[in-house]
Amino acid sequence: MTMNDGSSLRDIPTGTRLDPWFNAYAARAHGLRSSEIRALFAVVSRPEVVSLAGGMPNIKDLPLEELAESAARLIRNHGAQAMQYGSGQGWEPLRQRIVDVMAYEHIKGDPDNVVITTGSQQALDLVSEIFLDPGDVVLAEGPSYVGALGTFRAYQGEVVHVDMDHDGLVPEALEEKIREVRASGRTIKFLYTIPNFHNPGGVTLSAERRPQIVEICKREQILIVEDNPYGLLGFKAEPLQAMHALNPEGVIYLGSFSKMFAPGYRIGWALAPHAIRDKLILASESAILSPSMVGQMTIESYLSNFDWFSQVQTYRGMYRERKEAMLESLDELMPDCTWTKPEGGFYTWVTLPEGLDAKSMLPRAVKNLVAYVSGTAFYADGRGGNHLRLSFCYPTPEDIREGVRRLSQVVSAEKELVDMFGTNIRTQLPSNAVSVPGPDQI
């Protein structure tokens, strides 16, 4: 077999004893890394471990019997269409329903500018594919969504973090980073932001800052990628105006049914300016030919025939109860820490007492039968060691309280070490001496 450079496959040097094809991989493949969250799954899936780590939606309140009957009717009446290939852009009736959903955030969308994707994660991948050349810069909040960081890394983009506070992305910090990056000669391709109920930060970009951020990017000719999987899951107020509504030609809006309905269908979407839409469709067709027709038709039927917004409100109440259990437990049991107070979504961002390291502490936490995600997972530059993300979406309020109690014991023990020795001596161990214990070690 002849390669692009004229060499044959047998000319490629052997790689390693574990992977003889190591030297054959493309350069970008060497940048792929396992998610710190997925690396925990084998451990936290054990029933005795209280997992405050993953962001798995709680779908227990879905009307499963009614949905089963609806799916059966769909297959009986439209099975030949549902089981067939579809359009690379996505099914038009669902695209119209998506426009209706986005109207809750003051977006006046056009179904023709919507592209259906395999979850919003694929939309992130497509945006990265069509915009990022090796070395290009993506501006993103610090911290930022781990799945986005992995995607940008896979396309050899460089993430530059922008500070945020309790009101979200800081406009002055954004302007400063733009100046710094351009002064260094690097190219900024887009700003990636999660304005609503940030993952992992748990904060929301204020109504006052939204037009400021949009105006900065418009002036600097920087595209905004607005990732909004949690927008309808606020605990009190109605949804804030989407950034896309402020500048439709300068914002790609990403949405998903994973949080507001069910993740198993893997249906998301991108609303993009028309020319960008064309590129997204071509890239999607190259990757998957077309999104799942049965998934699209099932969700369209759900949006058309069920009171889906009442279901969203039920989710809101359930997640609000869990959030309150989380914050009350933290207040009672972990007073030496600080944390964000989310107004919606799934997460709170915890800052540990000085001297504690969340990543090196994790094995002791798992041994104490509680799991979280270290803040290092959410930075591209190695920061975040004194932070951790806690998720309240899936455990019951009782499990949340028990999980925080177990975590507080670990934090107290670590803090005693710091108080006694002036530093956490465990962070001085070689990196290979600190690892997450396997199931047989718990």
Phi, psi and omega in degrees: 000129182265134180272175182298330183271007179094348179280165176256165182302325181288346179280346182287126181298147177295152185270264182232168178297329180278330183219096182294348181259012185307316184280356179269346184293150171296155182303322183293336180293333180286347177272355181289135181227147175288138176294137176298333180286313180296329179296340180273344192304317184299330181275311188284348178285348178292136187297334182280349180267127173275113182265115170253026188261299190283156179257046183281124179298149177263109186256019185297336183269004176292143177283077190296322180297315179295322179293324178295318178295320179296319179295321179296318178297320180300314182292319179298315188269332185223028185299321182298324179282318183295330183267007185254168171300157177229193179288144176296332178282335184114159186291128186300318178300325177289322178299325176292319178296324179296321176301319178296321179295315182292340179299335177297339178251025172068025177268128175258080186271166176242126179307333181289344179257010177263134175240122179282137181229168177277082188072162178290345177298320177293325177300319176300317180297317181294317178299317179296319181298318186273349182245329192266123164260157180307130179092348177296151185259135168249123172276135181210151177302151173244110007280175180215168183299127186296325179294326176290317180301319178296321179293315180297321178296320181299328178264016174062030172277159178249124179269128172246119185278145177243135184295147170226162177229202185290350175254015177093202183304134183269118184302319181295323178293324177297313179299319180296317180294323178300315179297315182298313183295316182290327177295333179276358178087006181271160183256127176268124180264321177195164170260124176259126184217147173243091189286334185251120173052060193308140172253111015258359194291335180073012180251167181234134177296124186293157178299328180290325185277337185303308179294333177294313180297316180298318181293320177301312182292325178295316180295321183270002180056051177244124178293144175252131171253108185261107182263121190223065180283343188250004193305325182271002185256042174282151185276334184229290189287161173289159183303141175286161179296130178292150177296327178303323181295337182276337180200077185303330182277354183241008185224132166262122182258128178249131178229169184205149172266001185296322184268325184271347177226273182205134184284342187295337180283339180054054178241121173226190180200163171234134171252116190226156169306152195302316182294320177294321177306316180301316179295319179298318179297315180298318180293322180292318179298324178293329184273315189227004186066299179200151176290164184300121178290318182295323176294315180297316183290327177294316181290322177299320177296320178298313181294329183276326191246353179242158175277074189295328182289327174295325176296320176299319179294326174297316176302316180305312181297319180295314181290328177297318179298319180290321177299317180296320177298320180295308185292322177297319180292318178298318181297322182281320193252342184229057184293342180280351178260165169236161183202161177278158181245089187295146176260007179174183176078210194237349198226155163232150185251118188255134173255125183279160174302154183303135178097346180270146181237116187295324184289316179287339180279340187301317179301323178291326177294314179297322176298330177271014172066040172215145183229148175216182175245127178296145179298340180297337180293341190252014175233145177269353187242018174089356179285178171099005184297335180263017179233160171212153177258131174246132180254134180245009189284323189260317183293155173291162176304323179294318178293324177299313180298319179292320178298317178294323177299315179295319179295322181298326177296319180293315180299318180297318180295319179294320181294325177299320176299315180297315181296328184279318188251354180085349177203159177278101186299339181291334179287350179272353179292154173303150184301328181280000177267354181242115181211162177284127181294148176284168182304328182282356180259354183278000000 
